[in-house]
């Protein structure tokens, strides 16, 4: 899978470059450009932090990135999905958290009906809601988002990398 971006505190203008040889904890996640039958895509809006992100989440031990994505879409959006193609991946070096985060992004489509999501407690606290918008509008919304949360700079850079790649096709 093609690497679309390497993101560090330095590249975001909020700190130093990655600590080569440092002790980072590895986290893998899967993200989706999830399209409905009308061509709109799911975006998770976090009301508490006032920014948008793509549906998806962490890959559990022994789980493939594709299986994790389908599970996360069911949990966060409330629907089954079919993965259509790869978009790319990003690598994040979060020094403050000693975290090396690799995210894999896919294009997927909704299969069947959309039901109710099963959000985790943290997602409920974030005020996470699913919006269905044209992909270009999602990218524009993300460009205008801002948040004081440390993770939001990384998340927005990652998600915009995925969307820009998708829209360039």
C-alpha positions in Angstrom: 0.0 0.0 0.0 1.3 3.5 -0.9 2.5 5.7 1.9 0.6 9.1 1.5 2.1 11.0 4.4 4.5 10.8 7.3 3.3 13.0 10.1 5.3 14.3 13.0 5.0 17.1 15.5 7.7 18.9 13.5 5.7 18.6 10.2 2.7 20.0 12.0 4.6 22.8 13.5 3.9 21.8 17.1 7.1 20.2 18.2 10.2 18.2 17.3 10.8 15.6 14.6 10.4 11.9 15.2 12.8 10.3 17.7 14.6 7.8 15.5 15.7 4.8 17.6 13.2 5.9 20.3 10.8 3.7 22.1 7.4 4.1 20.3 4.4 1.9 21.0 2.9 0.6 17.7 -0.8 1.2 16.9 -2.4 0.1 13.7 -5.8 1.3 12.5 -8.1 1.1 9.5 -10.1 4.0 8.0 -12.8 4.2 5.4 -14.0 6.4 2.7 -17.4 4.9 3.2 -19.9 5.7 0.4 -23.7 5.2 0.4 -25.9 4.6 -2.6 -26.2 8.3 -3.2 -22.4 8.8 -3.4 -22.2 10.6 -0.1 -19.6 9.5 2.4 -19.7 9.0 6.1 -17.8 11.4 8.3 -17.7 11.2 12.1 -18.2 14.7 13.5 -16.9 15.1 17.1 -19.2 17.8 18.6 -17.1 18.1 21.8 -13.9 18.8 19.9 -15.5 20.4 16.7 -13.7 18.4 14.0 -14.4 15.7 11.5 -12.7 12.3 10.9 -13.3 9.2 8.9 -15.0 6.1 10.4 -12.6 3.4 11.5 -10.4 2.5 14.4 -7.8 0.3 15.9 -6.7 -3.1 14.6 -7.0 -5.8 17.4 -4.3 -8.4 17.9 -4.6 -11.1 15.2 -7.1 -9.1 13.2 -6.5 -8.0 9.6 -6.8 -4.4 8.6 -9.8 -5.3 6.4 -11.6 -7.2 9.2 -10.9 -4.4 11.6 -12.4 -1.9 9.2 -15.6 -3.8 8.7 -16.0 -4.2 12.5 -15.4 -0.5 13.1 -17.9 0.5 10.4 -20.5 -1.7 12.0 -19.8 -0.2 15.4 -19.5 3.4 14.4 -21.9 3.7 11.5 -24.2 0.8 12.1 -24.0 -1.0 8.7 -22.3 -3.8 6.9 -19.8 -2.8 4.2 -17.8 -4.0 1.2 -14.2 -3.0 0.7 -13.8 -1.8 -2.9 -10.1 -0.7 -3.1 -7.1 0.6 -1.2 -6.5 4.4 -0.8 -3.1 4.4 1.0 -1.5 4.6 4.4 -0.1 7.2 6.7 2.6 7.0 9.4 2.4 9.2 12.5 5.1 9.8 15.1 3.4 11.2 18.2 6.3 12.1 20.5 4.1 13.3 23.3 2.4 9.9 23.5 5.5 7.8 22.4 3.2 6.4 19.7 3.9 5.2 16.2 0.5 5.1 14.5 0.1 3.4 11.1 -3.3 4.0 9.4 -4.6 2.1 6.4 -7.4 3.6 4.3 -9.8 1.9 2.0 -12.8 2.8 -0.2 -15.9 0.9 0.9 -19.6 1.0 0.3 -22.6 0.4 2.5 -24.2 -3.0 2.1 -27.8 -3.2 3.2 -29.6 -0.9 5.6 -27.9 1.6 7.9 -28.9 0.9 11.5 -27.9 2.4 14.9 -24.2 2.6 15.8 -22.8 0.9 18.9 -20.5 3.7 20.2 -18.0 3.2 22.9 -18.1 5.4 26.0 -15.3 7.6 24.8 -17.0 8.1 21.4 -20.2 9.1 23.2 -18.3 11.6 25.3 -16.7 13.1 22.2 -20.3 13.6 20.8 -19.5 11.5 17.8 -22.3 11.6 15.1 -22.3 10.3 11.6 -22.9 12.8 8.8 -23.4 11.9 5.1 -21.8 14.5 2.8 -20.2 14.7 -0.7 -16.5 13.7 -0.4 -15.3 17.1 -1.5 -17.4 18.8 1.2 -15.9 16.5 3.8 -12.4 17.6 2.7 -13.4 21.3 2.8 -14.9 20.8 6.3 -11.7 19.2 7.5 -9.6 22.1 6.1 -11.7 24.5 8.2 -11.7 22.4 11.3 -9.6 23.3 14.3 -9.3 21.9 17.8 -7.1 22.4 20.8 -6.8 18.6 21.3 -3.3 17.2 20.7 -4.5 14.3 18.6 -6.7 16.5 16.3 -3.8 17.9 14.3 -2.6 14.4 13.5 -6.0 13.1 12.7 -6.9 15.9 10.4 -3.6 15.7 8.5 -4.1 11.9 8.1 -7.7 12.1 7.0 -7.1 15.0 4.6 -4.2 12.9 3.0 -6.6 10.1 2.5 -9.4 12.3 1.0 -7.0 14.2 -1.3 -5.7 10.9 -2.7 -9.2 9.6 -3.2 -10.4 12.8 -4.9 -7.4 12.9 -7.2 -8.4 9.6 -8.9 
